[in-house]
Amino acid sequence: MVRINLISSEQAQLKRRKPLEIQNQLIIASVGLSILILALGMGWIILDRRIASLNTEITAKLAELEILKAQVAEVENYERDKKMVSERIMAIEELRAHQTIPVQLLDGISHGIPSRVWLVSLNESGGKVDIHGKSMTNGEIVDFVNALKKNPFFTGVELIESKQEKEMDVSVYSFKLVFSVVS
């Protein structure tokens, strides 16, 4: 059997070009797809490294945070201790300021007390002094009150009560005094 080619040469070239064009398009598409996959892979590697870097940074920051928390606790302890020491210093200074009051109080009373007057009780609270005592005569009580009034360390000396009592068949005078101590 004889074959005759009735297709013109232009048409034959077109037929031959179509597979080549398709093949070229496939090659271009494959290269483009390869470049896209390669770009996506590179992007993934870059993001993975960035994530690892950020995780390392987070770990470092958490360690730094723990160190800072320890330092904050140390500062808080220091502040608490400083406050406690400051309060103790203030208490000591207050005691020093009031340290002379009992000495001056007892000294002033002992210098002013007559020989036949004795004290039963002496209470001091907040600078106010209450004295309960006894004497053989009312005159000695008056001498004691006058001696206390002359002392510049005492103010507002008042005889609250003076009454005669019997103690073991002896007549004595019981008295109560109040005054304030100048600080």
C-alpha positions in Angstrom: 0.0 0.0 0.0 1.2 3.3 -1.0 0.8 6.3 1.2 0.5 9.8 0.0 1.2 12.8 2.1 -1.5 15.4 1.3 -0.6 17.7 4.2 1.3 20.7 3.2 4.8 21.2 4.6 3.5 24.1 6.8 0.9 22.0 8.4 3.5 19.2 8.9 5.8 21.7 10.7 2.9 22.9 12.9 2.2 19.3 13.8 5.8 18.8 14.7 6.0 22.1 16.7 3.0 21.3 18.9 4.7 18.5 20.8 7.8 20.6 21.2 5.8 23.6 22.5 4.0 21.3 25.0 7.3 19.8 26.0 8.8 23.3 26.4 5.8 24.4 28.5 6.2 21.3 30.7 9.9 22.0 31.2 9.1 25.6 32.1 6.3 24.6 34.4 8.6 22.0 36.0 11.4 24.5 36.5 8.9 27.1 37.9 7.4 24.4 40.2 11.0 23.4 41.3 11.8 27.0 42.0 8.6 27.4 44.0 9.3 24.3 46.0 12.8 25.4 46.6 11.7 28.9 47.7 9.1 27.3 50.0 11.7 25.0 51.4 14.1 27.9 52.0 11.3 29.9 53.7 10.5 26.9 55.9 14.1 26.5 56.9 14.4 30.2 57.6 11.2 30.2 59.7 12.4 27.1 61.6 15.7 28.7 62.4 13.8 31.9 63.5 11.6 29.8 65.8 14.6 28.0 67.3 16.3 31.4 67.8 13.2 32.8 69.5 12.9 29.7 71.7 16.5 30.1 72.8 15.8 33.8 73.5 12.7 32.9 75.5 14.7 30.4 77.6 17.4 33.1 78.2 14.8 35.7 79.2 13.1 33.2 81.6 16.5 32.5 83.2 17.1 36.3 83.5 13.6 36.7 84.9 14.3 34.2 87.6 17.5 36.0 88.5 15.6 39.3 88.7 12.9 37.7 90.9 15.6 36.6 93.3 17.1 40.1 93.3 13.7 41.6 93.9 13.1 39.2 96.8 16.6 40.2 98.2 15.7 43.9 97.9 12.4 43.3 99.6 14.1 41.5 102.5 16.6 44.3 102.7 13.8 46.9 102.9 12.0 44.9 105.5 15.2 44.5 107.6 16.0 48.2 107.1 12.5 49.1 108.3 12.9 46.8 111.3 16.3 48.2 112.2 14.9 51.8 111.8 12.0 51.0 114.2 14.5 49.5 116.7 16.7 52.6 116.4 13.7 54.9 117.0 12.7 52.8 120.0 16.2 53.1 121.4 16.3 56.8 120.8 12.9 57.2 122.5 14.2 55.2 125.5 17.3 57.3 125.6 15.2 60.5 125.5 13.0 59.2 128.4 15.9 57.5 130.2 16.5 60.5 132.5 12.8 60.8 133.6 12.8 58.0 136.2 16.2 59.1 137.5 15.1 62.8 137.8 11.7 61.7 139.3 13.2 59.5 142.0 16.0 62.1 142.7 13.5 64.9 143.0 11.3 62.9 145.3 14.1 61.7 147.5 15.6 65.2 148.0 12.2 66.7 148.9 10.9 64.0 151.2 11.0 64.8 155.0 12.5 62.3 157.4 9.1 61.2 158.9 7.3 60.8 155.6 7.3 57.4 153.7 5.9 56.4 150.4 3.5 53.5 150.1 3.2 53.5 146.3 4.5 55.6 143.4 3.0 55.1 139.9 4.2 57.0 136.7 2.3 56.7 133.5 2.7 59.0 130.5 4.4 61.6 132.6 1.7 61.7 135.3 2.8 60.6 138.8 0.5 59.3 141.6 2.0 59.0 145.1 0.4 57.4 148.1 2.2 57.8 151.3 2.0 58.3 155.1 3.4 60.8 157.5 3.5 61.4 161.2 2.2 65.0 160.9 0.3 67.1 158.4 3.0 69.7 158.5 5.5 67.2 157.0 3.1 66.4 154.2 2.9 70.2 153.5 6.7 70.4 153.5 6.9 67.5 151.1 4.3 69.2 148.7 6.2 72.5 148.9 9.5 70.8 148.1 8.0 69.1 145.1 6.5 72.4 143.9 10.0 74.0 144.0 11.5 71.3 141.8 11.5 72.6 138.2 11.1 69.1 136.9 7.6 68.7 138.4 4.5 70.7 137.4 0.9 70.7 138.7 1.7 69.3 142.2 -1.6 68.8 144.0 -2.4 67.2 147.3 -5.6 65.2 146.6 -6.2 63.7 150.0 -4.9 63.8 153.5 -6.6 61.9 156.3 -5.7 60.7 159.7 -5.7 57.0 160.3 -4.7 54.6 163.1 -1.9 52.1 162.3 -0.9 49.8 165.2 -2.4 52.2 167.7 -0.3 55.0 166.3 -1.9 58.1 164.7 -0.6 58.6 161.1 -1.7 60.8 158.2 -2.3 59.0 154.8 -2.0 61.2 151.7 -2.3 61.1 148.0 -0.4 63.4 145.6 -0.5 63.9 141.8 1.8 65.9 139.6 3.3 65.8 136.1 6.9 65.3 135.1 8.4 67.7 132.6 10.2 65.8 129.8 
